[in-house]
Amino acid sequence: MTKQQQRNLLHDHVDMRMVVTELSDETGERNAIVQLDPDHPGFRDEGYRARRNAIARIAANYEPGLPIPDAPYTADEHQLWQTIRNALEPAHQRYACAEYLECVQKLELPRDRIPQLGEVSEKVQALSGFRLEPVAGLVQPRVFLESLADGVFLCTQYIRHHSTPLYTPEPDVVHEITGHAVTLASGRLAELNRLVGAAVRRTRSVDDLERLSRVYWFTIEFGVVREEGEIKAYGTGLLSSAGELEEMREADLRPLNLEAASSQEYDPTRFQPILFCADSFDAMYQKLREFLIQWE
């Protein structure tokens, strides 16, 4: 890896949930304690690993429908949240779509602390009917995606390591809340997420699940639209990364063609070089909604 690639990586974030699309008849495990890779920024920080395990146990003991216990964040982790928010907010004002910015105002997320999952879930559910539920870490893509059909988003609660404030190798609470939770407060984006989950439930082959996961990647995760002549993001992978938002201007923008997106390969370890752009948010909504309803 070159020095430039290393610099890019530290300003990057992608959602590793979409990388593997195994098809299984089993329900899958959603509460396993995550074993950190030796290359993970927090691998050698025993205190960080202990807090992650404590937060993972919240998910392991959680029963759906009950109030979500608060995660034991530290003062340093709340400060980390502030640092990331300070980087994201100006990027959102420049590059986020209007639908997202309206939802940000509705949720009124705190700036001085990490919002607890339970409080965010209550706000989102009041707006769109979606609720958030804690998981220990990465879950099987089918488990994650099918939960969307029931109006449930499976969330991690831990925050990335302080040594890399603008990078995380897997979805953390920043990505979950500033990306997914905010967009799920939108009625139209919540509907599209439900339709994704329903389409996954109808999918029987590995190849078709792979195609559908790529559509999810290039829309819900990394989708962009045109607004008043400017490129704006509605994808959660873009909206939870200041680096991705800046870099998207350099991407190869292609017209939103969902069949083409379903066969387009992607690399989750780098800034996305190809993005599919709709002429407007309304056009994206109509095209993706129709595609998902007709998915067989």
LODRENSE-45356 format. One record per residue (C-alpha): chain; x, y, z; residue in one letter; residue number from 1. Coordinates in steps of 0.02 Angstrom, whole numbers, plus 50000, padded with zeros to 5 digits. Layout:
N
kette	X	Y	Z	rest	nr
A	X	Y	Z	a	NUM
...
REM end
This chain:
296
kette	X	Y	Z	rest	nr
A	50000	50000	50000	m	1
A	50069	50170	49952	t	2
A	50077	50318	50073	k	3
A	49938	50404	49974	q	4
A	49827	50249	49990	q	5
A	49862	50245	50176	q	6
A	49811	50427	50193	r	7
A	49652	50393	50095	n	8
A	49610	50243	50203	l	9
A	49617	50346	50361	l	10
A	49483	50461	50293	h	11
A	49376	50322	50225	d	12
A	49230	50223	50290	h	13
A	49129	50085	50211	v	14
A	48999	49963	50271	d	15
A	49077	49790	50281	m	16
A	48906	49709	50305	r	17
A	48884	49707	50117	m	18
A	49048	49623	50072	v	19
A	48995	49442	50094	v	20
A	48826	49381	50036	t	21
A	48812	49201	50092	e	22
A	48643	49118	50069	l	23
A	48588	49005	50211	s	24
A	48429	48922	50271	d	25
A	48481	48959	50449	e	26
A	48431	49117	50539	t	27
A	48611	49161	50578	g	28
A	48694	49226	50734	e	29
A	48663	49409	50775	r	30
A	48744	49419	50946	n	31
A	48918	49346	50931	a	32
A	49059	49436	51023	i	33
A	49174	49508	50890	v	34
A	49356	49457	50894	q	35
A	49460	49604	50833	l	36
A	49586	49577	50694	d	37
A	49767	49614	50744	p	38
A	49765	49756	50616	d	39
A	49615	49839	50700	h	40
A	49662	50011	50772	p	41
A	49599	49959	50944	g	42
A	49674	49784	50950	f	43
A	49811	49826	51075	r	44
A	49703	49939	51183	d	45
A	49640	49826	51322	e	46
A	49523	49958	51393	g	47
A	49442	49986	51224	y	48
A	49419	49800	51196	r	49
A	49343	49779	51368	a	50
A	49215	49918	51333	r	51
A	49173	49841	51164	r	52
A	49142	49674	51248	n	53
A	49034	49757	51380	a	54
A	48932	49841	51244	i	55
A	48922	49678	51148	a	56
A	48848	49594	51302	r	57
A	48707	49723	51298	i	58
A	48660	49656	51127	a	59
A	48683	49475	51182	a	60
A	48561	49499	51326	n	61
A	48438	49610	51233	y	62
A	48262	49548	51199	e	63
A	48176	49634	51051	p	64
A	48039	49752	51103	g	65
A	48113	49795	51272	l	66
A	48199	49961	51311	p	67
A	48380	49963	51252	i	68
A	48505	49981	51396	p	69
A	48626	50127	51384	d	70
A	48802	50091	51325	a	71
A	48944	50135	51448	p	72
A	49033	50267	51345	y	73
A	49180	50361	51420	t	74
A	49214	50548	51420	a	75
A	49349	50520	51289	d	76
A	49226	50429	51178	e	77
A	49100	50570	51193	h	78
A	49241	50688	51142	q	79
A	49278	50575	50993	l	80
A	49095	50591	50940	w	81
A	49114	50781	50946	q	82
A	49271	50773	50839	t	83
A	49184	50669	50707	i	84
A	49027	50777	50709	r	85
A	49134	50933	50686	n	86
A	49207	50856	50529	a	87
A	49041	50791	50463	l	88
A	48925	50938	50488	e	89
A	49008	51059	50365	p	90
A	49024	50916	50240	a	91
A	48838	50880	50259	h	92
A	48793	51061	50227	q	93
A	48891	51055	50065	r	94
A	48855	50881	50000	y	95
A	48702	50802	50085	a	96
A	48535	50796	49996	c	97
A	48388	50899	50059	a	98
A	48295	50746	50121	e	99
A	48439	50702	50237	y	100
A	48460	50879	50303	l	101
A	48274	50887	50346	e	102
A	48290	50726	50446	c	103
A	48442	50793	50539	v	104
A	48337	50939	50598	q	105
A	48195	50824	50652	k	106
A	48306	50709	50755	l	107
A	48407	50847	50841	e	108
A	48551	50731	50885	l	109
A	48661	50792	51030	p	110
A	48830	50865	50985	r	111
A	48916	50849	51154	d	112
A	48889	50663	51181	r	113
A	48856	50500	51090	i	114
A	48667	50479	51082	p	115
A	48606	50317	51160	q	116
A	48528	50194	51040	l	117
A	48364	50188	51136	g	118
A	48333	50375	51125	e	119
A	48373	50380	50940	v	120
A	48261	50230	50907	s	121
A	48113	50315	50992	e	122
A	48133	50469	50882	k	123
A	48153	50371	50721	v	124
A	48005	50258	50760	q	125
A	47894	50408	50793	a	126
A	47939	50478	50621	l	127
A	47941	50326	50507	s	128
A	47894	50171	50607	g	129
A	48070	50100	50598	f	130
A	48154	50045	50759	r	131
A	48335	50012	50800	l	132
A	48396	49855	50890	e	133
A	48571	49821	50957	p	134
A	48688	49687	50890	v	135
A	48863	49643	50948	a	136
A	48945	49674	50780	g	137
A	48936	49613	50602	l	138
A	48794	49493	50562	v	139
A	48761	49388	50408	q	140
A	48704	49500	50265	p	141
A	48542	49401	50245	r	142
A	48501	49422	50430	v	143
A	48540	49608	50422	f	144
A	48444	49640	50262	l	145
A	48291	49534	50301	e	146
A	48267	49628	50465	s	147
A	48233	49783	50362	l	148
A	48072	49704	50298	a	149
A	48005	49709	50477	d	150
A	48054	49890	50501	g	151
A	48203	49841	50610	v	152
A	48380	49906	50587	f	153
A	48514	49804	50676	l	154
A	48640	49925	50752	c	155
A	48810	49913	50830	t	156
A	48832	50026	50982	q	157
A	49022	50036	51001	y	158
A	49120	50184	50933	i	159
A	49281	50173	50832	r	160
A	49452	50187	50915	h	161
A	49511	50363	50958	h	162
A	49675	50339	50864	s	163
A	49584	50346	50696	t	164
A	49437	50466	50720	p	165
A	49395	50475	50535	l	166
A	49413	50290	50499	y	167
A	49332	50129	50557	t	168
A	49355	49957	50477	p	169
A	49176	49908	50518	e	170
A	49009	49996	50552	p	171
A	49012	50087	50718	d	172
A	48886	50196	50810	v	173
A	48937	50348	50707	v	174
A	48896	50261	50544	h	175
A	48738	50184	50615	e	176
A	48667	50347	50683	i	177
A	48732	50484	50568	t	178
A	48708	50373	50417	g	179
A	48568	50246	50437	h	180
A	48464	50312	50582	a	181
A	48449	50486	50507	v	182
A	48398	50420	50336	t	183
A	48273	50299	50416	l	184
A	48184	50451	50489	a	185
A	48133	50488	50309	s	186
A	47969	50404	50263	g	187
A	48025	50372	50085	r	188
A	48197	50305	50130	l	189
A	48119	50198	50266	a	190
A	48000	50126	50137	e	191
A	48143	50085	50019	l	192
A	48235	49995	50160	n	193
A	48080	49891	50197	r	194
A	48065	49847	50013	l	195
A	48248	49792	50010	v	196
A	48214	49674	50155	g	197
A	48059	49604	50072	a	198
A	48154	49577	49909	a	199
A	48292	49484	50002	v	200
A	48162	49369	50079	r	201
A	48101	49324	49905	r	202
A	48278	49288	49845	t	203
A	48329	49106	49835	r	204
A	48494	49098	49741	s	205
A	48667	49157	49792	v	206
A	48690	49249	49627	d	207
A	48527	49345	49645	d	208
A	48567	49391	49825	l	209
A	48735	49457	49765	e	210
A	48649	49561	49631	r	211
A	48526	49632	49756	l	212
A	48661	49673	49882	s	213
A	48752	49773	49748	r	214
A	48595	49873	49712	v	215
A	48586	49908	49900	y	216
A	48769	49960	49900	w	217
A	48754	50082	49755	f	218
A	48591	50159	49818	t	219
A	48557	50149	50005	i	220
A	48743	50149	50047	e	221
A	48824	50252	49909	f	222
A	48684	50335	49813	g	223
A	48690	50513	49745	v	224
A	48565	50628	49661	v	225
A	48565	50795	49571	r	226
A	48491	50944	49662	e	227
A	48495	51117	49585	e	228
A	48637	51064	49472	g	229
A	48744	50995	49613	e	230
A	48784	50815	49661	i	231
A	48711	50773	49832	k	232
A	48724	50615	49937	a	233
A	48584	50510	50010	y	234
A	48689	50352	50036	g	235
A	48736	50313	50215	t	236
A	48915	50262	50176	g	237
A	48943	50434	50102	l	238
A	48848	50529	50236	l	239
A	48945	50451	50380	s	240
A	49115	50495	50306	s	241
A	49181	50670	50275	a	242
A	49317	50593	50167	g	243
A	49193	50500	50057	e	244
A	49087	50657	50036	l	245
A	49238	50756	49977	e	246
A	49300	50618	49864	e	247
A	49132	50583	49780	m	248
A	49161	50735	49669	r	249
A	49302	50638	49586	e	250
A	49200	50481	49555	a	251
A	49143	50416	49386	d	252
A	48960	50469	49393	l	253
A	48845	50355	49295	r	254
A	48658	50371	49265	p	255
A	48555	50271	49389	l	256
A	48534	50104	49301	n	257
A	48491	49972	49430	l	258
A	48525	49825	49315	e	259
A	48698	49894	49284	a	260
A	48721	49926	49471	a	261
A	48673	49745	49509	s	262
A	48824	49682	49411	s	263
A	48948	49819	49456	q	264
A	49091	49760	49567	e	265
A	49152	49868	49711	y	266
A	49299	49875	49829	d	267
A	49249	49917	50009	p	268
A	49428	49960	50060	t	269
A	49443	50119	49956	r	270
A	49348	50275	49906	f	271
A	49213	50225	49784	q	272
A	49271	50265	49606	p	273
A	49099	50233	49528	i	274
A	48934	50307	49587	l	275
A	48761	50295	49511	f	276
A	48673	50463	49505	c	277
A	48487	50495	49485	a	278
A	48419	50655	49408	d	279
A	48328	50696	49571	s	280
A	48281	50619	49738	f	281
A	48104	50590	49674	d	282
A	48170	50502	49519	a	283
A	48282	50390	49625	m	284
A	48138	50349	49742	y	285
A	48020	50301	49602	q	286
A	48148	50199	49505	k	287
A	48216	50103	49656	l	288
A	48042	50074	49728	r	289
A	47978	50000	49564	e	290
A	48134	49893	49544	f	291
A	48117	49819	49720	l	292
A	47930	49788	49706	i	293
A	47955	49694	49542	q	294
A	48107	49597	49604	w	295
A	48084	49409	49583	e	296
REM end
